[in-house]
Amino acid sequence: MDFLRPTTWEEALAAKADRPDAVPIQGGTDVMVELNFDVRRPAALLDLGRVAELRAWGMEGGACRVGAGVPYTTIIEELGGTLPGLAQASRTVGSPQIRNRGSVGGNLGAASPAGDCHPPLLAADAVIEVESRERGVRMIPATEFYLGVKRSALEPDELIRAAHVRPATGPQYFSKVGTRNAMVIAVCSFAIVLRPEERRVGTGLGSAAPTPRRAHEAEDLLARELDWEAPLDPALLRRFGELCAAAAAPIDDVRGSAAYRVHAIGVMARRTLAWAWNDHLGRRAA
Ligand SMILES: Cc1cc2nc3c(=O)[nH]c(=O)nc-3n(C[C@H](O)[C@H](O)[C@H](O)COP(=O)(O)OP(=O)(O)OC[C@H]3O[C@@H](n4cnc5c(N)ncnc54)[C@H](O)[C@@H]3O)c2cc1C
């Protein structure tokens, strides 16, 4: 197995262009498990660990550009105020060791329906920046990034550069059901983002369909009927939960049944909207 070690982003793109069969490795918390269990035996590994650009984040064009190699620990420690939904999700990932190495780019690269970054990225209208040496940069909305179980819109000669996420302008929450409190793959998960200035609510469902997805009809319902000055109407909250549950298309597996997942998505949708709404009204009153 060849081991390619670029030190700059340009070298990394060149290596991927010349060796599209090379498997990128960032934190290695997914890749090394697959190698150890012989799930795959690639002809080459493309180690991105020395590409410092990937571990940087900053504001750009009104959005927070989070480098693909930024580990969860950095998101928790430095981006909790700017991207609270993503930071909450990051706190639930694995253990401290996994959060020190695991990255947003790795979560996107793996494109598992259960990945914890995906619901908050979807709910916050994130855009994924990918690049190839031959065709340059592509900006892919998160809604178009996930194509199937562990399949994304990334082409073989492309690498993920960053996720662009608009900073929070209202409350955000992430909720995850697991079989224990830590070191657990989501049975299902849910993220909510309030954009009071746009009178809009974003949603993201995880581990509830072949790909992470939004609950579009539930979002449309709130866009039409939510009164942003008033307490939440219980009937509207219930209907929101039902539409989020209806957006799920889960399977039965070892972690949970499809029926349980549909039920849990409805519960998490109602809970997170109620939490976010309390914060929203509290901020208005302050
Ligand atoms: C014990 C344990 C617990 C875990 N718990 C959780 C959890 O709670 N929630 C969760 O979501 N995940 C969990 N994971 C999975 C994993 O930690 C995450 O998916 C993490 O985000 C992967 O990041 P990484 O940098 O380690 O990726 P890597 O393992 O380096 O790569 C993952 C995939 O992304 C590709 N890739 C990496 N970087 C790029 C790039 N720049 N461009 C293109 N492709 C790229 C790789 O080729 C590979 O296919 C856990 C893993 C372990 C071992």
The ligand as a MOL file (V3000), in Angstrom:
LIG
                    3D

  0  0  0     0  0            999 V3000
M  V30 BEGIN CTAB
M  V30 COUNTS 53 58 0 0 0
M  V30 BEGIN ATOM
M  V30 1 C -14.9490 4.6250 18.8450 0
M  V30 2 C -15.5820 5.4730 17.7850 0
M  V30 3 C -16.6860 6.2400 18.1080 0
M  V30 4 C -17.3070 7.0340 17.1340 0
M  V30 5 N -18.4000 7.7790 17.4840 0
M  V30 6 C -19.0210 8.5480 16.5420 0
M  V30 7 C -20.1690 9.3090 16.8990 0
M  V30 8 O -20.6260 9.3440 18.0410 0
M  V30 9 N -20.7390 10.0500 15.9030 0
M  V30 10 C -20.2520 10.0790 14.6280 0
M  V30 11 O -20.8200 10.7690 13.7680 0
M  V30 12 N -19.1680 9.3440 14.2760 0
M  V30 13 C -18.5370 8.5900 15.1950 0
M  V30 14 N -17.4430 7.8490 14.8430 0
M  V30 15 C -16.9780 7.8650 13.4550 0
M  V30 16 C -15.8720 8.9130 13.1690 0
M  V30 17 O -15.1870 9.2950 14.3450 0
M  V30 18 C -16.4520 10.1700 12.5050 0
M  V30 19 O -17.1190 9.8500 11.3130 0
M  V30 20 C -15.3750 11.2210 12.2090 0
M  V30 21 O -15.9950 12.4390 11.8730 0
M  V30 22 C -14.4330 10.8080 11.0970 0
M  V30 23 O -13.4560 11.8450 10.9630 0
M  V30 24 P -11.9310 11.4780 10.6420 0
M  V30 25 O -11.2130 12.7680 10.4440 0
M  V30 26 O -11.3740 10.5580 11.6620 0
M  V30 27 O -12.1260 10.7280 9.2470 0
M  V30 28 P -11.2330 9.6320 8.5350 0
M  V30 29 O -11.3610 8.3130 9.2000 0
M  V30 30 O -9.8620 10.1290 8.2930 0
M  V30 31 O -12.0180 9.5920 7.1220 0
M  V30 32 C -13.3760 9.2170 7.0650 0
M  V30 33 C -13.8380 9.1750 5.6100 0
M  V30 34 O -13.7720 10.4680 5.0300 0
M  V30 35 C -12.8570 10.4880 3.9400 0
M  V30 36 N -12.1750 11.7910 4.0390 0
M  V30 37 C -11.5470 12.3200 5.1340 0
M  V30 38 N -11.1370 13.5770 4.8550 0
M  V30 39 C -11.5000 13.8410 3.5750 0
M  V30 40 C -11.3580 14.9760 2.7090 0
M  V30 41 N -10.7770 16.1180 3.1110 0
M  V30 42 N -11.8620 14.8940 1.4510 0
M  V30 43 C -12.4750 13.7570 1.0270 0
M  V30 44 N -12.6550 12.6660 1.8070 0
M  V30 45 C -12.1670 12.6990 3.0670 0
M  V30 46 C -11.9590 9.2840 4.1290 0
M  V30 47 O -11.4030 8.8160 2.9340 0
M  V30 48 C -12.9440 8.2880 4.7380 0
M  V30 49 O -13.7470 7.7250 3.7220 0
M  V30 50 C -16.7930 7.0520 15.8020 0
M  V30 51 C -15.6660 6.2880 15.4820 0
M  V30 52 C -15.0490 5.5000 16.4670 0
M  V30 53 C -13.8450 4.6890 16.1020 0
M  V30 END ATOM
M  V30 BEGIN BOND
M  V30 1 1 1 2
M  V30 2 1 2 3
M  V30 3 2 2 52
M  V30 4 2 3 4
M  V30 5 1 4 5
M  V30 6 1 4 50
M  V30 7 2 5 6
M  V30 8 1 6 7
M  V30 9 1 6 13
M  V30 10 2 7 8
M  V30 11 1 7 9
M  V30 12 1 9 10
M  V30 13 2 10 11
M  V30 14 1 10 12
M  V30 15 2 12 13
M  V30 16 1 13 14
M  V30 17 1 14 15
M  V30 18 1 14 50
M  V30 19 1 15 16
M  V30 20 1 16 17
M  V30 21 1 16 18
M  V30 22 1 18 19
M  V30 23 1 18 20
M  V30 24 1 20 21
M  V30 25 1 20 22
M  V30 26 1 22 23
M  V30 27 1 23 24
M  V30 28 2 24 25
M  V30 29 1 24 26
M  V30 30 1 24 27
M  V30 31 1 27 28
M  V30 32 2 28 29
M  V30 33 1 28 30
M  V30 34 1 28 31
M  V30 35 1 31 32
M  V30 36 1 32 33
M  V30 37 1 33 34
M  V30 38 1 33 48
M  V30 39 1 34 35
M  V30 40 1 35 36
M  V30 41 1 35 46
M  V30 42 1 36 37
M  V30 43 1 36 45
M  V30 44 2 37 38
M  V30 45 1 38 39
M  V30 46 1 39 40
M  V30 47 2 39 45
M  V30 48 1 40 41
M  V30 49 2 40 42
M  V30 50 1 42 43
M  V30 51 2 43 44
M  V30 52 1 44 45
M  V30 53 1 46 47
M  V30 54 1 46 48
M  V30 55 1 48 49
M  V30 56 2 50 51
M  V30 57 1 51 52
M  V30 58 1 52 53
M  V30 END BOND
M  V30 END CTAB
M  END
